[in-house]
Amino acid sequence: MSDWLVRAWETGIFDEREQAVVAGRAEGRTLDEVGRVLGLTGERVRQIQNRARKRLADMADIVQEGWRETALAAGAGPGTSREAFAAALGVVDHVALEELLTAAGLEAPQTWAGLLRGWWSAAPGTLDGALRRLVDTAPFRGDDLSRAASEAGLPAGLPLARLLSHPESRLALSLDGHWVRRRARGRDAAYLWLLEAGRPCQPDELLAPMASTTPAAVREALRRDDRFRQIRPEGTWALTEWTHLHASPYSTAVEAMTAVVNEMGPLSRAQLFARVTELHPVTPWRLTQCLISDQLGETPDGLIDLVSRGARPIEEDEPSQPDSMAIEGDVLGARIRVTRDLLRGSGINVNTWLTWRLGLRQAPTSRSFMTAGEHPPLIVRRRTSSAQLSSLRLHALELEVVHGCVLAILLRLDNNTARVGHGCAPEACPARRTRTAAPPTAVNS
């Protein structure tokens, strides 16, 4: 291997100032940063660097014919390391090689983490595209990173872990060492967990990998992702790609019921329930809940048919009133326990007596209540199997409540407004106990 590059550097062809400029720029310093060290302006540093680069290129033209074409051929991909360029050119890997590569028309590849120092390419924008193709294949196990990178067209030897861990990357490393999308960490972790388990899992088995707090939160997250499907009647979750599993073609019991009625016409409850459970195995209790769907109704002779064909909607019977809710005149009050789901911003399940009193006796339907300030409206939703109250997180943060506290909510039915307050008794308030237990803050004298 030729050492002419080293000899040129060490035999006085470049003075100390030129060497300092070339070395500083190779380390990734800006023109101004190098200039401050040498007592020069950034413009003067640029002139010195260009002069050294031209001198080096002229020397290469004398000692190595065709070096530019060789360098461009080696840099035709998304990125090539400096060591690989040195091998292709038959020279010793040296800091001055970077000036030679720049003279040949190569540049440092662009990535979401900035320029990738130590790597060069004739098409510096292609590396970022290859990295994004890799991200699009996520999630993948940590030990699959090399394979996934190769399939995305990335060169071997890239500092992938550093690039993927950068704050601008769409991926993050999970606690168990797998690469997941930052905005879908829990669902991606569940996907990899199921893939490794090779079998359907109950929601509570997915609590740890998803870093979730309740099975209900697991179910809510997986329902929003078409990579997952629920297996009835067991209630387990599987991957959609597992085509060997028997699963209902319907995503919900309501969808199954409306499909059966649409195809077969009006049916008695017994006939409808028997046919639906053949197609979508769920309990009779769940099917009874689905009858309050706004798509289904009852004919004058007591059969179940579609509302769109003239059936009368079926309203829910009044549920038992819970101790945590009351109504007086046009004001309905509710005491809501603060949970981690509430603090995270998720909708929380509430007793269906609330929706019944609000007139939401079919599903799905909702009612909004405006609140003071810039808070979003409180929304009460009636579903076939549950009722939900959402948009309490900002109120909870403003009131400085913690997990275990109680929010007092007043809903005015005459004008659809709401007030939210801290409903804890002082002697039993978790937030008050937390603040009392906190050590006093030091004050500078």
C-alpha positions in Angstrom: 0.0 0.0 0.0 1.4 3.4 -1.0 2.4 5.8 1.8 2.8 8.9 -0.5 -0.1 10.6 1.4 1.7 10.2 4.7 5.0 11.4 3.2 3.3 14.5 1.7 1.9 15.3 5.1 5.1 14.8 7.1 7.8 16.2 4.7 6.9 19.9 5.0 4.7 20.3 1.9 2.0 21.5 4.3 2.9 24.0 7.0 1.7 23.6 10.5 -1.2 26.0 10.0 -2.5 24.1 6.9 -2.1 20.8 8.9 -4.1 22.3 11.8 -6.9 23.5 9.5 -7.2 20.1 7.7 -7.1 18.1 11.0 -9.7 20.4 12.6 -12.1 20.2 9.7 -11.7 16.4 9.6 -12.8 16.4 13.2 -16.1 18.1 12.2 -15.3 21.6 13.5 -16.7 24.6 11.6 -14.6 27.1 9.8 -15.2 29.6 12.6 -14.4 27.1 15.4 -11.0 26.3 13.7 -10.4 30.0 13.1 -10.9 30.8 16.8 -8.2 28.2 17.8 -5.8 29.6 15.2 -6.7 33.3 15.6 -8.1 33.5 12.1 -11.4 34.4 10.5 -13.6 31.7 9.1 -13.1 33.0 5.6 -9.3 32.8 6.0 -9.6 29.2 7.3 -11.7 28.3 4.1 -8.9 29.8 1.9 -6.2 27.8 3.7 -8.2 24.6 3.4 -8.9 25.1 -0.3 -5.2 25.8 -0.9 -4.1 22.6 0.9 -6.8 20.6 -0.9 -5.7 21.8 -4.4 -2.0 21.1 -3.5 -2.9 17.6 -2.4 -5.0 16.9 -5.5 -2.2 18.1 -7.8 0.2 15.7 -6.1 -2.3 12.8 -6.5 -2.5 13.6 -10.2 1.2 13.0 -10.5 1.6 9.9 -8.4 -1.7 8.0 -9.0 -3.4 8.2 -12.4 -7.2 7.8 -12.3 -7.6 8.3 -8.6 -10.7 10.5 -9.0 -12.6 7.9 -11.0 -11.6 5.2 -8.5 -12.8 7.3 -5.6 -16.1 8.1 -7.3 -16.7 4.4 -8.1 -16.0 3.5 -4.4 -18.5 6.2 -3.3 -21.3 5.3 -5.6 -23.5 3.8 -2.8 -25.3 5.5 0.1 -22.1 5.7 2.1 -18.5 4.4 2.2 -16.1 4.6 5.1 -12.8 6.4 4.9 -11.0 3.1 5.5 -12.7 1.6 2.5 -11.7 4.5 0.3 -8.1 4.2 1.5 -8.2 0.5 0.5 -9.7 1.3 -2.9 -7.1 4.0 -3.6 -4.3 1.9 -2.3 -3.1 4.5 0.2 -2.7 4.6 4.0 -5.8 5.8 5.8 -4.9 9.3 6.9 -6.7 12.5 8.0 -5.6 14.2 4.7 -7.6 11.6 2.7 -10.8 13.5 3.4 -9.5 16.5 1.5 -8.6 14.2 -1.4 -12.2 12.8 -1.4 -13.7 16.3 -1.3 -11.5 17.2 -4.3 -12.9 14.2 -6.2 -16.5 15.5 -5.7 -17.5 13.3 -2.7 -19.4 14.6 0.4 -20.3 13.4 3.8 -23.7 11.6 3.7 -26.8 13.4 5.1 -28.8 11.8 7.9 -31.5 13.0 10.4 -28.6 13.2 12.9 -26.6 15.6 10.6 -23.6 14.8 8.4 -22.1 11.4 9.1 -18.4 12.1 9.7 -15.9 9.5 8.5 -18.2 8.4 5.7 -18.4 9.7 2.1 -20.7 9.3 -0.9 -21.0 10.6 -4.5 -24.8 10.9 -3.7 -24.9 12.1 -0.1 -28.7 12.2 0.1 -29.2 8.5 -0.6 -28.1 7.3 2.9 -31.0 9.2 4.6 -33.4 7.5 2.2 -32.0 4.1 3.0 -32.2 4.8 6.7 -35.9 5.7 6.4 -36.6 2.5 4.5 -35.0 0.7 7.5 -37.3 2.6 9.9 -40.3 1.7 7.8 -39.7 -2.0 8.5 -39.9 -1.5 12.3 -40.4 -3.0 14.7 -37.7 -5.6 14.7 -35.7 -7.5 17.2 -32.3 -6.1 18.2 -30.5 -9.1 16.8 -32.3 -8.6 13.5 -30.8 -5.1 13.0 -28.0 -6.2 10.7 -30.4 -8.2 8.5 -32.9 -5.4 8.3 -30.2 -2.9 7.5 -28.9 -5.0 4.6 -32.4 -5.5 3.2 -32.8 -1.7 3.3 -29.7 -1.2 1.2 -27.5 0.1 4.0 -23.7 -0.5 3.9 -22.1 -2.7 6.5 -20.2 -1.0 9.3 -22.5 2.0 9.7 -22.9 3.2 13.4 -26.6 2.2 13.2 -27.2 2.1 16.9 -26.0 5.7 17.3 -28.1 6.9 14.3 -31.3 5.1 15.4 -30.9 6.3 19.0 -30.7 10.0 17.9 -33.6 12.2 19.1 -34.6 12.9 15.5 -34.9 9.2 14.7 -38.4 7.7 14.6 -37.1 4.6 16.4 -36.2 3.9 20.0 -34.6 1.0 21.8 -37.0 -0.8 24.0 -36.2 -2.0 27.5 -35.8 -5.5 26.2 -33.3 -4.4 23.4 -35.7 -4.2 20.4 -36.2 -1.4 17.9 -39.7 0.1 18.1 -41.3 3.3 16.8 -41.3 6.1 19.3 -44.9 6.9 18.7 -46.1 3.3 18.9 -43.7 1.8 21.5 -46.4 -0.2 23.3 -48.1 -1.6 20.3 -44.7 -2.5 18.6 -43.6 -4.1 21.8 -46.8 -6.2 21.8 -46.2 -7.2 18.2 -42.7 -8.5 18.9 -43.9 -10.2 22.1 -46.6 -12.1 20.3 -44.3 -12.9 17.4 -41.8 -14.5 19.9 -44.6 -16.2 21.9 -46.1 -17.7 18.7 -49.5 -17.9 20.3 -52.5 -15.7 21.3 -52.0 -14.0 24.7 -54.4 -12.6 27.3 -54.2 -8.8 27.8 -52.6 -9.1 31.2 -49.7 -11.0 29.6 -49.0 -7.9 27.5 -49.0 -5.4 30.4 -45.2 -5.7 31.0 -44.0 -5.5 27.4 -46.3 -2.7 26.6 -45.5 -0.8 29.9 -49.3 -0.5 30.3 -51.2 -0.2 33.6 -54.5 -2.1 32.9 -55.8 -4.8 30.6 -58.4 -2.3 29.4 -55.6 0.0 28.3 -54.0 -2.9 26.4 -57.3 -3.8 24.6 -57.9 -0.1 23.7 -54.4 0.2 22.2 -54.6 -3.0 20.2 -58.0 -2.3 18.8 -56.6 0.8 17.1 -54.0 -1.3 15.2 -54.9 -3.6 12.3 -51.9 -5.8 13.0 -53.8 -7.3 15.9 -57.1 -9.2 16.2 -59.0 -10.5 19.1 -59.9 -14.2 19.3 -63.4 -15.0 20.6 -64.6 -16.2 23.0 -61.3 -16.5 24.8 -60.6 -12.8 24.6 -57.0 -13.4 23.6 -55.0 -11.2 21.2 -53.2 -12.6 18.1 -51.4 -11.2 15.1 -53.5 -10.7 11.9 -50.8 -12.4 9.9 -51.5 -15.7 11.8 -53.9 -17.0 9.2 -53.8 -20.5 10.6 -55.9 -19.3 13.6 -59.7 -19.5 13.4 -61.1 -16.0 13.9 -64.3 -14.2 13.2 -64.4 -12.2 10.0 -66.1 -9.4 12.0 -64.2 -6.9 14.1 -67.1 -6.4 16.6 -70.2 -8.2 17.7 -72.4 -5.3 16.4 -70.9 -5.8 13.0 -71.7 -9.5 13.1 -75.3 -8.9 14.2 -76.0 -6.3 11.6 -74.5 -8.5 8.9 -76.7 -11.4 9.9 -79.9 -9.4 10.0 -79.1 -7.7 6.7 -78.6 -11.1 5.0 -81.4 -13.1 6.7 -84.0 -10.5 7.5 -85.9 -10.0 10.8 -85.1 -12.7 13.4 -86.1 -13.5 17.0 -83.5 -12.8 19.6 -82.9 -16.5 20.1 -82.4 -17.1 16.3 -80.2 -14.0 16.0 -78.0 -14.9 19.0 -77.6 -18.5 17.8 -76.5 -17.5 14.3 -74.1 -14.7 15.5 -72.3 -16.9 17.9 -71.6 -19.4 15.1 -69.8 -16.5 13.2 -68.5 -14.4 16.1 -68.3 -16.3 19.4 -69.3 -14.0 22.2 -71.5 -14.4 25.3 -75.3 -13.8 25.2 -74.7 -11.0 27.7 -72.5 -9.2 25.2 -75.1 -9.7 22.4 -77.8 -8.3 24.6 -75.6 -5.2 25.1 -75.3 -4.8 21.3 -79.1 -4.5 20.8 -78.9 -0.9 21.9 -76.8 -0.1 18.8 -78.3 2.6 16.6 -78.2 0.2 13.7 -80.5 -2.4 15.3 -84.1 -2.1 16.4 -87.3 -4.1 17.1 -90.3 -4.7 14.8 -93.9 -4.4 16.0 -94.0 -8.2 16.3 -90.9 -8.4 18.5 -88.3 -9.4 15.9 -84.8 -7.8 15.5 -84.3 -5.9 12.3 -82.3 -3.0 10.9 -83.3 0.6 11.9 -82.7 1.5 8.3 -85.6 -0.8 7.4 -88.0 0.8 9.8 -87.3 -1.1 13.1 -87.8 0.9 16.2 -84.5 1.6 18.1 -84.2 -0.3 21.3 -83.4 1.9 24.3 -81.4 0.7 27.3 -83.3 0.2 30.6 -82.3 2.4 33.5 -79.2 1.0 35.2 -78.8 1.1 39.0 -77.7 4.5 40.3 -74.2 4.3 41.7 -73.3 6.1 45.0 -70.8 8.3 43.2 -73.4 10.0 41.0 -76.5 12.1 41.7 -78.9 14.4 39.9 -80.8 17.4 41.2 -82.8 19.5 38.7 -80.7 20.2 35.7 -77.4 19.5 37.5 -75.8 16.0 37.4 -72.8 15.4 39.7 -70.2 12.7 39.6 -67.2 11.8 41.6 -64.4 10.3 39.4 -61.4 8.5 40.8 -58.1 9.7 39.3 -56.3 6.8 37.6 -53.1 6.6 35.6 -55.2 6.3 32.4 -56.9 9.6 33.3 -53.6 11.3 33.9 -52.2 9.9 30.6 -55.2 11.4 28.7 -57.1 8.2 28.0 -60.9 8.1 28.1 -62.0 6.4 31.4 -64.9 4.0 31.8 -67.9 5.3 33.9 -71.1 3.8 35.1 -73.7 3.6 32.3 -76.3 5.3 34.6 -74.5 8.5 33.6 -75.2 8.1 29.9 -78.7 6.9 30.6 -79.5 10.1 32.6 -78.0 12.2 29.8 -80.3 10.6 27.3 -77.6 8.5 25.6 -79.7 5.4 25.5 -78.4 4.0 22.3 -74.9 3.5 21.0 -72.7 4.8 19.7 -73.6 8.4 20.6 -72.0 11.2 22.7 -72.7 14.5 24.4 -70.2 17.4 24.9 -70.0 19.8 27.8 -68.1 23.0 27.5 -65.7 24.0 30.4 -64.2 27.3 31.4 -60.9 28.6 30.0 -59.0 26.9 27.2 -59.9 23.3 28.2 -61.4 21.0 25.6 -65.0 20.1 26.2 -65.8 17.1 28.4 -67.2 14.3 26.2 -69.5 11.5 27.5 -69.7 8.6 25.0 -72.1 5.7 25.1 -70.8 2.5 23.5 -72.6 -0.8 23.3 -70.6 -2.4 26.1 -69.4 0.6 28.2 -69.6 4.3 28.8 -66.6 6.7 28.7 -65.7 10.1 29.9 -62.8 11.9 28.3 -60.8 15.1 28.3 -60.1 15.3 32.0 -56.3 15.2 31.9 -55.7 19.0 31.7 -58.1 19.6 34.5 -56.3 17.0 36.6 -52.9 18.7 35.9 -54.3 22.2 36.7 -55.8 20.9 40.0 -52.5 19.1 40.9 -54.2 15.9 41.7 -52.4 12.6 41.8 -53.3 8.9 41.3 -56.0 8.0 43.9 -57.4 11.5 44.2 -61.1 12.3 43.3 -62.4 14.8 40.8 -65.8 16.4 41.4 -67.7 17.0 38.1 -70.9 19.0 37.7 -72.7 18.7 34.4 -75.4 21.3 33.6 -78.0 19.6 31.4 -79.8 22.9 30.5 -76.8 24.6 28.8 -74.3 21.7 28.3 -71.6 23.2 30.5 -69.4 21.5 33.1 -67.2 22.4 36.1 -64.4 20.2 37.4 -63.0 20.5 40.9 -60.8 18.7 43.4 -63.2 16.4 45.3 -61.0 14.8 48.0 -61.7 15.2 51.6 -58.6 17.1 53.1 -57.8 14.3 55.6 -57.9 11.6 52.9 -56.3 13.4 49.9 -53.3 11.6 48.3 -52.0 14.8 46.8 -52.0 16.6 50.2 -50.2 13.6 51.8 -47.6 13.7 49.0 -46.9 17.4 49.4 -46.8 17.1 53.2 -44.3 14.3 53.0 -42.0 16.2 50.6 -38.8 17.6 52.2 -38.7 21.4 52.6 -37.1 23.4 49.8 -33.8 25.1 50.7 -33.9 28.9 50.6 -30.7 30.8 49.9 -30.0 33.4 52.6 
